[in-house]
Amino acid sequence: MAIDDPLAIERRQGKAPGTLIFQLTGPVTLRNLFDLQPHLRSGDLPRVSILDLSGVPYMDSAGMGAIVNYYVHCEQKRVKLIVAGVSPRVLELFKMTRVDTIISLVATVEEAEAGL
């Protein structure tokens, strides 16, 4: 998968009522940022939003900015945000920016749903 590959975004209901899962597949970069943001903010607000990043091999600083922006949006709307399936490469960006200290990270979507 190349850095300039498109980003696929699948939105589905979680097991618990009021839970939405956004499964991202592909790099999260400046190039596809404007495709991602409307998907995250469309429709009814969930009680819990889970971002499944298990299919994201690469994220640049603009992509991280979009994740942080969505976190702030969720906080303002009292939506719990959980990020699941972060690859080692993307996890390094979370750690370097210290975003891992403010956003809940779990290994899998299943783990995120089990903790609700």
DSSP file (Angstrom, degrees, kcal/mol; ACC not computed):
  #  RESIDUE AA STRUCTURE BP1 BP2  ACC     N-H-->O    O-->H-N    N-H-->O    O-->H-N    TCO  KAPPA ALPHA  PHI   PSI    X-CA   Y-CA   Z-CA
    1    1 A M              0   0    0      0, 0.0     2,-0.2     0, 0.0    25,-0.0   0.000 360.0 360.0 360.0 126.1    0.0    0.0    0.0
    2    2 A A    >   -     0   0    0      1,-0.1     3,-1.7    25,-0.0    56,-0.1  -0.491 360.0-115.0 -89.7 158.6    1.5    3.3   -1.1
    3    3 A I  T 3  S+     0   0    0      1,-0.3    -1,-0.1    -2,-0.2    55,-0.1   0.807 116.5  50.9 -60.8 -30.7    1.3    6.6    0.8
    4    4 A D  T 3  S+     0   0    0     27,-0.1    -1,-0.3    22,-0.0     3,-0.1   0.279  82.0 122.3 -95.1  12.9   -0.8    8.1   -2.0
    5    5 A D  S <  S-     0   0    0     -3,-1.7    27,-0.1     1,-0.1     2,-0.0  -0.331  71.4 -96.7 -64.9 155.0   -3.4    5.3   -2.1
    6    6 A P        -     0   0    0      0, 0.0     2,-0.5     0, 0.0    -1,-0.1  -0.298  32.5-119.2 -70.9 160.8   -7.0    6.3   -1.4
    7    7 A L        -     0   0    0     19,-0.2     2,-0.4    -3,-0.1    19,-0.2  -0.901  20.7-153.6-102.6 124.6   -8.6    6.0    2.0
    8    8 A A  E     -A   25   0A   0     17,-3.1    17,-2.4    -2,-0.5     2,-0.5  -0.831   9.7-164.9 -96.7 136.9  -11.6    3.7    2.3
    9    9 A I  E     -A   24   0A   0     -2,-0.4     2,-0.5    15,-0.2    15,-0.2  -0.974   5.9-173.4-127.9 117.8  -14.0    4.6    5.1
   10   10 A E  E     -A   23   0A   0     13,-2.5    13,-3.0    -2,-0.5     2,-0.5  -0.947   6.1-162.5-112.1 130.3  -16.7    2.1    6.3
   11   11 A R  E     +A   22   0A   0     -2,-0.5     2,-0.3    11,-0.2    11,-0.2  -0.945  21.2 157.7-112.5 127.2  -19.3    3.3    8.8
   12   12 A R  E     -A   21   0A   0      9,-2.4     9,-3.2    -2,-0.5     2,-0.2  -0.976  42.5 -97.5-146.7 159.8  -21.2    0.6   10.7
   13   13 A Q  E     -A   20   0A   0     -2,-0.3     7,-0.2     7,-0.2     2,-0.1  -0.509  37.7-134.3 -74.1 143.0  -23.2    0.2   13.9
   14   14 A G        -     0   0    0      5,-3.1     5,-0.2     2,-0.3     4,-0.1  -0.286  28.2 -99.3 -85.3 179.6  -21.4   -1.4   16.9
   15   15 A K  S    S+     0   0    0     -2,-0.1    -1,-0.1     2,-0.1     3,-0.0   0.870 105.4  67.6 -69.8 -37.7  -22.8   -4.1   19.1
   16   16 A A  S >  S-     0   0    0      1,-0.1     3,-1.4     2,-0.0    -2,-0.3  -0.626 100.3 -98.6 -84.8 142.3  -23.9   -1.7   21.8
   17   17 A P  T 3  S+     0   0    0      0, 0.0    -1,-0.1     0, 0.0     3,-0.1  -0.306 109.0  23.1 -56.8 138.6  -26.7    0.7   21.1
   18   18 A G  T 3  S+     0   0    0      1,-0.2    29,-2.9    -4,-0.1    30,-2.3   0.637  93.7 126.3  80.4  13.8  -25.4    4.2   20.2
   19   19 A T  E <   - b   0  48A   0     -3,-1.4    -5,-3.1    28,-0.2     2,-0.4  -0.914  37.5-170.6-110.3 129.8  -22.0    2.9   19.1
   20   20 A L  E     -Ab  13  49A   0     28,-2.5    30,-2.9    -2,-0.5     2,-0.5  -0.949   6.7-156.8-116.7 139.2  -20.6    3.7   15.7
   21   21 A I  E     -Ab  12  50A   0     -9,-3.2    -9,-2.4    -2,-0.4     2,-0.6  -0.963   1.7-163.8-115.7 128.4  -17.5    2.1   14.2
   22   22 A F  E     -Ab  11  51A   0     28,-3.0    30,-3.0    -2,-0.5     2,-0.7  -0.942   8.7-162.0-109.7 109.5  -15.5    3.9   11.5
   23   23 A Q  E     -Ab  10  52A   0    -13,-3.0   -13,-2.5    -2,-0.6     2,-0.4  -0.838   7.2-163.1 -96.1 117.4  -13.1    1.4    9.8
   24   24 A L  E     -A    9   0A   0     28,-2.5    31,-0.9    -2,-0.7     2,-0.4  -0.842   8.3-175.2-103.0 134.3  -10.4    3.2    7.9
   25   25 A T  E     +Ab   8  55A   0    -17,-2.4   -17,-3.1    -2,-0.4    31,-0.2  -0.965  52.8  24.5-132.7 116.1   -8.3    1.4    5.3
   26   26 A G  S    S-     0   0    0     29,-2.5    32,-0.2    -2,-0.4   -19,-0.2  -0.590 101.2 -37.2 121.0 175.3   -5.4    3.1    3.7
   27   27 A P        -     0   0    0      0, 0.0     2,-0.8     0, 0.0    32,-0.2  -0.422  46.0-140.7 -71.9 144.7   -3.1    6.0    4.6
   28   28 A V  B     +e   59   0B   0     30,-2.3    32,-1.8    -2,-0.1    35,-0.4  -0.894  48.5 140.1-106.0 101.6   -4.6    9.0    6.6
   29   29 A T  S >> S-     0   0    0     -2,-0.8     3,-1.0    30,-0.2     4,-0.8  -0.780  70.0 -89.5-136.6 174.3   -2.8   11.9    5.0
   30   30 A L  G >4 S+     0   0    0      1,-0.2     3,-0.6    -2,-0.2     4,-0.5   0.847 119.7  65.2 -54.9 -35.3   -3.4   15.5    3.8
   31   31 A R  G 34 S+     0   0    0      1,-0.2    -1,-0.2     2,-0.1     3,-0.1   0.845 115.8  24.7 -60.4 -36.2   -4.3   14.1    0.4
   32   32 A N  G X> S+     0   0    0     -3,-1.0     4,-1.5     1,-0.1     3,-1.2   0.273  90.2 106.1-115.0  11.1   -7.4   12.3    1.7
   33   33 A L  H <X S+     0   0    0     -4,-0.8     4,-2.1    -3,-0.6    -2,-0.1   0.860  77.3  55.3 -57.9 -39.7   -8.2   14.4    4.8
   34   34 A F  H 34 S+     0   0    0     -4,-0.5    -1,-0.3     1,-0.2    -2,-0.1   0.603 106.0  52.6 -77.7  -9.9  -11.1   16.2    3.2
   35   35 A D  H <> S+     0   0    0     -3,-1.2     4,-0.8     2,-0.1    -1,-0.2   0.802 111.1  47.9 -83.1 -36.1  -12.8   12.8    2.4
   36   36 A L  H >X S+     0   0    0     -4,-1.5     4,-1.8     1,-0.2     3,-0.6   0.939 101.3  59.7 -72.2 -49.8  -12.4   11.7    6.0
   37   37 A Q  H 3X S+     0   0    0     -4,-2.1     4,-1.4     1,-0.3    -1,-0.2   0.862 103.5  49.1 -56.5 -44.8  -13.8   14.7    8.0
   38   38 A P  H 3> S+     0   0    0      0, 0.0     4,-0.8     0, 0.0    -1,-0.3   0.871 109.2  54.6 -64.0 -33.2  -17.3   14.7    6.5
   39   39 A H  H << S+     0   0    0     -4,-0.8     3,-0.5    -3,-0.6    -2,-0.2   0.900 107.7  49.5 -63.5 -40.7  -17.7   11.0    7.1
   40   40 A L  H  < S+     0   0    0     -4,-1.8    -1,-0.2     1,-0.2    -3,-0.1   0.807 117.4  39.4 -69.5 -29.3  -16.8   11.4   10.8
   41   41 A R  H  < S+     0   0    0     -4,-1.4    -1,-0.2     4,-0.1    -2,-0.2   0.410  93.0 102.2-104.5   1.9  -19.3   14.2   11.3
   42   42 A S  S  < S+     0   0    0     -4,-0.8    -3,-0.0    -3,-0.5     2,-0.0  -0.515  70.4  12.4 -88.0 156.3  -22.3   13.1    9.2
   43   43 A G  S    S-     0   0    0     -2,-0.2     2,-0.1     2,-0.1     0, 0.0  -0.154 106.3 -21.6  80.0-174.7  -25.4   11.5   10.6
   44   44 A D  S    S-     0   0    0      1,-0.1    -2,-0.0    -2,-0.0     0, 0.0  -0.356  74.3-102.6 -68.4 147.5  -26.7   11.3   14.1
   45   45 A L        -     0   0    0     -2,-0.1    -1,-0.1     1,-0.1     2,-0.1  -0.533  36.2-140.2 -71.1 131.9  -24.3   11.6   16.9
   46   46 A P        -     0   0    0      0, 0.0   -27,-0.2     0, 0.0     3,-0.2  -0.399  13.4-130.4 -82.3 169.2  -23.3    8.3   18.5
   47   47 A R  S    S+     0   0    0    -29,-2.9    33,-2.3     1,-0.3     2,-0.4   0.808  99.5  22.1 -81.0 -36.4  -22.9    7.8   22.2
   48   48 A V  E     -bc  19  80A   0    -30,-2.3   -28,-2.5    31,-0.2     2,-0.5  -0.998  69.9-162.1-133.8 135.1  -19.5    6.1   21.5
   49   49 A S  E     -bc  20  81A   0     31,-3.3    33,-2.5    -2,-0.4     2,-0.5  -0.979   5.5-165.8-118.7 126.5  -17.4    6.4   18.4
   50   50 A I  E     -bc  21  82A   0    -30,-2.9   -28,-3.0    -2,-0.5     2,-0.7  -0.955   6.1-157.4-114.2 121.0  -14.7    3.8   17.6
   51   51 A L  E     -bc  22  83A   0     31,-2.7    33,-3.1    -2,-0.5     2,-0.9  -0.876   8.5-155.7 -95.7 114.0  -12.1    4.6   15.0
   52   52 A D  E     +bc  23  84A   0    -30,-3.0   -28,-2.5    -2,-0.7     3,-0.4  -0.806  21.1 169.3 -92.3 105.7  -10.7    1.3   13.7
   53   53 A L  E >   +     0   0A   0     31,-3.1     3,-2.1    -2,-0.9    34,-0.4   0.175  41.6 112.9-100.4  15.4   -7.2    2.1   12.4
   54   54 A S  E 3  S+     0   0A   0      1,-0.3    -1,-0.2    30,-0.2    31,-0.1   0.738  80.7  48.6 -62.8 -21.1   -6.1   -1.5   11.9
   55   55 A G  E 3  S+b   25   0A   0    -31,-0.9   -29,-2.5    -3,-0.4    -1,-0.3   0.215  88.0 100.3-100.8  14.3   -6.1   -0.9    8.1
   56   56 A V    <   +     0   0    0     -3,-2.1    31,-0.5    29,-0.3    34,-0.2  -0.864  40.6 173.3-104.7 105.1   -4.0    2.3    8.3
   57   57 A P        +     0   0    0      0, 0.0     2,-0.3     0, 0.0    -1,-0.1   0.713  68.6  22.3 -81.8 -19.3   -0.4    1.7    7.5
   58   58 A Y        -     0   0    0    -32,-0.2   -30,-2.3   -56,-0.1     2,-0.3  -1.000  56.2-179.3-151.1 143.0    0.7    5.3    7.5
   59   59 A M  B     -e   28   0B   0     -2,-0.3   -30,-0.2   -32,-0.2     2,-0.1  -0.984  12.9-155.5-143.3 133.1   -0.5    8.6    9.0
   60   60 A D     >  -     0   0    0    -32,-1.8     4,-2.3    -2,-0.3     5,-0.2  -0.395  41.6 -89.5 -97.6-177.4    1.1   12.0    8.5
   61   61 A S  H  > S+     0   0    0      1,-0.2     4,-2.3     2,-0.2     5,-0.1   0.838 127.4  54.3 -64.4 -32.3    0.8   15.1   10.8
   62   62 A A  H  > S+     0   0    0      2,-0.2     4,-1.9     1,-0.2    -1,-0.2   0.902 108.2  49.9 -67.0 -39.4   -2.3   16.3    8.9
   63   63 A G  H  > S+     0   0    0    -35,-0.4     4,-1.9     2,-0.2    -2,-0.2   0.905 110.5  49.3 -63.2 -42.1   -4.0   12.9    9.5
   64   64 A M  H  X S+     0   0    0     -4,-2.3     4,-2.6     1,-0.2    -2,-0.2   0.892 107.9  55.1 -64.0 -38.4   -3.1   13.1   13.2
   65   65 A G  H  X S+     0   0    0     -4,-2.3     4,-2.6     1,-0.2    -1,-0.2   0.882 106.0  51.5 -60.6 -38.3   -4.6   16.6   13.2
   66   66 A A  H  X S+     0   0    0     -4,-1.9     4,-2.2     2,-0.2    -1,-0.2   0.887 109.8  49.5 -65.9 -38.8   -7.8   15.3   11.8
   67   67 A I  H  X S+     0   0    0     -4,-1.9     4,-2.2     2,-0.2    -2,-0.2   0.925 113.2  46.1 -65.4 -44.5   -8.0   12.6   14.6
   68   68 A V  H  X S+     0   0    0     -4,-2.6     4,-2.5     2,-0.2    -2,-0.2   0.903 111.3  52.7 -65.2 -41.1   -7.3   15.3   17.2
   69   69 A N  H  X S+     0   0    0     -4,-2.6     4,-2.2     1,-0.2    -1,-0.2   0.905 110.2  47.8 -60.0 -42.1   -9.9   17.5   15.7
   70   70 A Y  H  X S+     0   0    0     -4,-2.2     4,-2.7     2,-0.2    -1,-0.2   0.876 109.0  54.6 -67.6 -36.7  -12.5   14.7   15.8
   71   71 A Y  H  X S+     0   0    0     -4,-2.2     4,-2.7     2,-0.2    -2,-0.2   0.932 109.2  47.4 -59.4 -46.3  -11.5   14.0   19.4
   72   72 A V  H  X S+     0   0    0     -4,-2.5     4,-2.4     2,-0.2    -2,-0.2   0.915 111.3  51.3 -62.8 -43.0  -12.2   17.7   20.3
   73   73 A H  H  X S+     0   0    0     -4,-2.2     4,-1.6     1,-0.2    -2,-0.2   0.930 111.3  48.1 -57.7 -46.8  -15.5   17.5   18.4
   74   74 A C  H  <>S+     0   0    0     -4,-2.7     5,-3.1     1,-0.2     4,-0.5   0.916 110.3  51.2 -61.5 -44.8  -16.5   14.3   20.3
   75   75 A E  H ><5S+     0   0    0     -4,-2.7     3,-1.0     1,-0.2    -1,-0.2   0.910 109.5  50.2 -60.1 -42.7  -15.5   15.9   23.7
   76   76 A Q  H 3<5S+     0   0    0     -4,-2.4    -1,-0.2     1,-0.2    -2,-0.2   0.834 115.7  42.4 -65.0 -32.4  -17.7   19.0   22.9
   77   77 A K  T 3<5S-     0   0    0     -4,-1.6    -1,-0.2    -5,-0.2    -2,-0.2   0.345 114.6-115.2 -96.1   5.1  -20.7   16.7   22.0
   78   78 A R  T < 5 +     0   0    0     -3,-1.0     2,-0.5    -4,-0.5    -3,-0.2   0.874  65.3 147.6  60.2  40.9  -20.1   14.3   25.0
   79   79 A V      < -     0   0    0     -5,-3.1     2,-0.4    -8,-0.1    -1,-0.2  -0.910  48.3-128.3-104.0 131.0  -19.3   11.4   22.7
   80   80 A K  E     -c   48   0A   0    -33,-2.3   -31,-3.3    -2,-0.5     2,-0.5  -0.681  24.2-156.8 -80.1 128.1  -16.8    8.9   23.9
   81   81 A L  E     +c   49   0A   0     -2,-0.4    23,-0.7   -33,-0.2     2,-0.4  -0.918  13.5 178.8-109.6 130.7  -14.0    8.3   21.4
   82   82 A I  E     -cd  50 104A   0    -33,-2.5   -31,-2.7    -2,-0.5     2,-0.5  -0.998  15.1-152.1-128.3 134.3  -11.9    5.1   21.3
   83   83 A V  E     -cd  51 105A   0     21,-2.9    23,-2.4    -2,-0.4     2,-0.3  -0.928  20.1-172.0-107.9 127.7   -9.2    4.4   18.8
   84   84 A A  E     +cd  52 106A   0    -33,-3.1   -31,-3.1    -2,-0.5   -30,-0.2  -0.851  51.9  19.0-120.9 152.5   -8.5    0.7   18.0
   85   85 A G        -     0   0    0     21,-1.3     2,-0.4    -2,-0.3   -29,-0.3   0.811  66.0-179.8  69.3  35.8   -6.0   -1.3   16.1
   86   86 A V        -     0   0    0     20,-0.6    -1,-0.2    -3,-0.2   -32,-0.1  -0.553  23.7-130.9 -74.3 125.6   -3.2    1.2   15.8
   87   87 A S     >  -     0   0    0    -31,-0.5     4,-2.9   -34,-0.4     5,-0.2  -0.289  24.4-107.0 -69.5 159.5   -0.2   -0.2   13.9
   88   88 A P  H  > S+     0   0    0      0, 0.0     4,-1.6     0, 0.0    -1,-0.1   0.881 120.0  51.3 -56.0 -39.3    3.3    0.1   15.4
   89   89 A R  H  > S+     0   0    0      2,-0.2     4,-0.9     1,-0.2     3,-0.1   0.930 114.3  41.6 -65.3 -45.4    4.2    2.8   12.8
   90   90 A V  H  > S+     0   0    0    -34,-0.2     4,-2.0     1,-0.2     3,-0.4   0.855 108.7  61.1 -70.7 -34.5    1.1    4.9   13.5
   91   91 A L  H  X S+     0   0    0     -4,-2.9     4,-2.6     1,-0.2    -1,-0.2   0.867  97.6  59.0 -59.5 -36.1    1.5    4.3   17.3
   92   92 A E  H  X S+     0   0    0     -4,-1.6     4,-3.0     1,-0.2    -1,-0.2   0.889 105.2  49.1 -60.3 -38.8    4.9    6.0   17.1
   93   93 A L  H  X S+     0   0    0     -4,-0.9     4,-2.2    -3,-0.4     6,-0.3   0.912 109.7  51.5 -66.4 -42.1    3.2    9.2   15.8
   94   94 A F  H  <>S+     0   0    0     -4,-2.0     6,-1.5     1,-0.2     5,-1.3   0.912 115.4  42.7 -58.6 -42.1    0.6    9.0   18.6
   95   95 A K  H ><5S+     0   0    0     -4,-2.6     3,-0.7     3,-0.2    -2,-0.2   0.918 111.6  52.7 -71.0 -44.1    3.5    8.7   21.1
   96   96 A M  H 3<5S+     0   0    0     -4,-3.0    -2,-0.2     1,-0.3    -1,-0.2   0.863 117.2  38.8 -61.1 -36.8    5.7   11.4   19.5
   97   97 A T  T 3<5S-     0   0    0     -4,-2.2    -1,-0.3    -5,-0.2    -2,-0.2   0.491 108.1-127.7 -90.1  -4.8    2.8   13.9   19.6
   98   98 A R  T X 5S+     0   0    0     -3,-0.7     3,-1.4    -4,-0.4     4,-0.2   0.633  70.6 131.3  64.5  17.4    1.6   12.6   23.0
   99   99 A V  G >>< +     0   0    0     -5,-1.3     4,-2.2    -6,-0.3     3,-1.6   0.763  59.8  72.4 -67.1 -24.4   -1.9   12.1   21.6
  100  100 A D  G 34 S+     0   0    0     -6,-1.5    -1,-0.3     1,-0.3     5,-0.2   0.663  90.9  59.7 -64.2 -14.7   -1.7    8.6   23.2
  101  101 A T  G <4 S+     0   0    0     -3,-1.4    -1,-0.3    -7,-0.3    -2,-0.2   0.592 114.4  32.2 -89.1 -11.0   -2.1   10.4   26.6
  102  102 A I  T <4 S+     0   0    0     -3,-1.6     2,-0.4    -4,-0.2    -2,-0.2   0.674 110.7  61.7-116.5 -24.9   -5.4   12.0   25.7
  103  103 A I  S  < S-     0   0    0     -4,-2.2     2,-0.3   -21,-0.0    -1,-0.2  -0.885  85.7-115.9-107.7 134.5   -7.2    9.5   23.4
  104  104 A S  E     -d   82   0A   0    -23,-0.7   -21,-2.9    -2,-0.4     2,-0.4  -0.523  33.3-166.0 -68.5 123.8   -8.1    6.0   24.6
  105  105 A L  E     +d   83   0A   0     -2,-0.3     2,-0.3    -5,-0.2   -21,-0.2  -0.945  10.2 174.5-114.1 133.3   -6.2    3.4   22.5
  106  106 A V  E     -d   84   0A   0    -23,-2.4   -21,-1.3    -2,-0.4   -20,-0.6  -0.905  37.7-118.7-132.3 163.3   -7.1   -0.3   22.5
  107  107 A A  S    S+     0   0    0     -2,-0.3     2,-0.3   -23,-0.2    -1,-0.1   0.870  88.5   9.2 -71.1 -38.2   -5.8   -3.2   20.5
  108  108 A T     >  -     0   0    0    -24,-0.2     4,-1.9     1,-0.1     5,-0.1  -0.919  67.8-114.4-141.8 162.5   -9.0   -4.2   18.8
  109  109 A V  H  > S+     0   0    0     -2,-0.3     4,-2.7     1,-0.2     5,-0.2   0.888 117.8  58.0 -62.1 -39.1  -12.5   -3.1   18.1
  110  110 A E  H  > S+     0   0    0      1,-0.2     4,-2.1     2,-0.2    -1,-0.2   0.896 105.6  48.8 -59.1 -41.6  -13.7   -6.1   20.1
  111  111 A E  H  > S+     0   0    0      2,-0.2     4,-1.3     1,-0.2    -1,-0.2   0.889 110.5  51.4 -65.4 -39.4  -11.7   -4.9   23.1
  112  112 A A  H  < S+     0   0    0     -4,-1.9     3,-0.3     1,-0.2    -2,-0.2   0.925 112.7  44.9 -62.4 -44.8  -13.3   -1.4   22.7
  113  113 A E  H >< S+     0   0    0     -4,-2.7     3,-1.1     1,-0.2    -2,-0.2   0.835 108.8  56.8 -70.1 -32.3  -16.8   -2.8   22.6
  114  114 A A  H 3< S+     0   0    0     -4,-2.1    -1,-0.2     1,-0.2    -2,-0.2   0.799 103.0  56.2 -67.6 -27.8  -16.1   -5.1   25.5
  115  115 A G  T 3<        0   0    0     -4,-1.3    -1,-0.2    -3,-0.3    -2,-0.2   0.431 360.0 360.0 -85.5   2.2  -15.1   -2.1   27.7
  116  116 A L    <         0   0    0     -3,-1.1    -1,-0.2    -4,-0.2    -2,-0.1   0.483 360.0 360.0 -83.2 360.0  -18.4   -0.3   27.1
